[in-house]
Amino acid sequence: MEGNIAWRIPTILQILIPVLSLPGLICAPESPRWLISNDRTEEARELLEKWHADGDKNSPLVNYEMIEITETLRAETDAHDSASYAEMFKTPGNRHRLFISVSLGIFVQWCKFRSSRPVSSSNEYLLISYVRTQVVTVSSATI
């Protein structure tokens, strides 16, 4: 493609597709999970009865889904209340995993930087080989 059309087609598609999906988003009902999390359980039950049980108020599927959604929300709330970033530093194993994760990110970025130019000396090869050996050793120790 030449000229302006090369950038206009992707731009038009990126605008057109969300505009076409907007009416469906506006007309869609709230999710039962959102309704239950906002203490609107009766509306959630009615929605589940309508879409999953063809209006059957005594459907075991609706009862099961209501219990499942409620328990999942309770478990997520409990997990959110008890979790913190301090957990990463509390035990030696977590500190070890954190070190591996951070060093892996650094080494990946370093390799991208290093791959943009050739290795020019044997000292660079030795350093890369040493670091790779250390990472593999640390990684294998945690398995």
C-alpha positions in Angstrom: 0.0 0.0 0.0 1.2 3.4 -0.8 0.5 6.9 0.5 -2.2 7.8 3.0 -4.2 4.6 2.6 -1.5 2.6 4.4 -2.3 4.3 7.7 -5.9 5.2 7.1 -7.3 1.7 6.8 -6.0 0.5 10.2 -7.1 3.8 11.8 -10.6 3.6 10.3 -11.0 -0.1 11.5 -9.8 0.9 15.0 -12.5 3.5 15.1 -15.3 1.6 13.3 -15.2 -1.7 15.3 -15.7 -0.1 18.7 -18.4 2.2 17.4 -20.3 -0.8 16.0 -20.0 -2.7 19.3 -21.2 0.2 21.4 -25.0 -0.4 21.0 -24.5 -4.0 22.2 -22.6 -2.8 25.2 -25.3 -0.2 26.1 -28.2 -2.8 25.7 -26.4 -5.6 27.6 -27.7 -6.3 31.2 -25.4 -6.1 34.2 -23.7 -9.4 35.0 -25.1 -11.5 37.9 -21.6 -11.3 39.6 -21.7 -7.5 39.6 -25.2 -7.5 40.8 -24.4 -9.8 43.7 -21.3 -7.9 44.6 -23.5 -4.7 44.9 -26.1 -6.4 47.1 -28.7 -6.8 44.4 -29.1 -10.5 44.7 -32.8 -10.7 43.6 -32.0 -9.0 40.3 -29.1 -11.4 39.8 -31.4 -14.4 40.5 -34.0 -13.0 38.1 -31.3 -12.6 35.4 -30.0 -16.1 35.9 -33.5 -17.5 35.9 -34.2 -15.7 32.6 -31.1 -16.7 30.7 -30.0 -20.0 32.3 -33.3 -21.7 33.3 -35.9 -20.4 30.9 -37.8 -18.6 33.7 -37.8 -21.6 36.1 -37.7 -20.1 39.6 -36.8 -23.5 41.2 -34.0 -24.5 38.9 -31.1 -26.2 40.7 -28.7 -24.6 38.2 -29.7 -21.1 39.3 -29.3 -22.1 42.9 -25.9 -23.6 42.3 -24.8 -20.5 40.3 -25.9 -18.2 43.0 -24.1 -20.1 45.7 -21.0 -20.4 43.5 -20.9 -16.6 42.7 -21.4 -15.7 46.4 -18.7 -18.1 47.6 -16.3 -16.9 45.0 -16.8 -13.2 45.9 -16.4 -14.1 49.6 -13.1 -16.0 48.9 -11.8 -13.1 46.8 -12.6 -10.6 49.5 -10.8 -12.8 52.1 -7.8 -13.2 49.9 -7.7 -9.5 49.1 -7.8 -8.6 52.8 -5.0 -10.9 53.8 -2.6 -10.3 50.9 0.1 -7.7 50.8 3.4 -7.0 49.1 5.2 -7.8 52.4 4.4 -11.5 51.7 7.2 -11.4 49.1 9.8 -10.8 51.8 8.5 -12.9 54.8 10.1 -16.2 54.0 13.4 -17.2 52.4 11.7 -19.1 49.6 9.6 -16.0 48.7 12.7 -13.8 48.7 14.4 -16.3 46.5 11.5 -16.4 44.0 11.4 -12.6 44.0 15.2 -12.5 43.2 14.7 -14.9 40.4 11.8 -13.0 38.9 13.5 -9.6 39.1 16.8 -10.9 37.8 15.1 -12.7 34.9 13.4 -9.4 33.9 16.8 -7.6 34.0 18.5 -10.3 32.0 15.8 -10.4 29.4 16.2 -6.6 28.9 19.9 -7.0 28.9 19.8 -9.6 26.2 17.6 -7.4 24.0 20.2 -4.6 24.4 23.1 -7.0 23.8 21.5 -8.5 20.8 21.4 -5.1 19.1 25.2 -5.2 18.7 27.6 -8.1 18.3 29.7 -9.3 21.2 33.2 -8.0 20.5 35.5 -9.5 23.1 36.1 -12.8 24.9 35.5 -11.1 28.2 31.9 -10.3 27.2 31.4 -14.0 26.3 32.8 -15.1 29.7 30.5 -12.7 31.6 27.4 -13.8 29.7 28.3 -17.4 30.2 28.9 -16.9 33.9 25.6 -15.0 34.4 23.7 -17.7 32.5 25.3 -20.4 34.6 24.3 -18.6 37.8 20.7 -18.1 36.7 20.4 -21.8 35.7 21.9 -22.9 39.0 19.6 -20.7 41.1 16.6 -21.7 39.0 17.3 -25.4 39.4 17.7 -25.1 43.1 14.1 -23.9 43.5 12.5 -26.8 41.6 
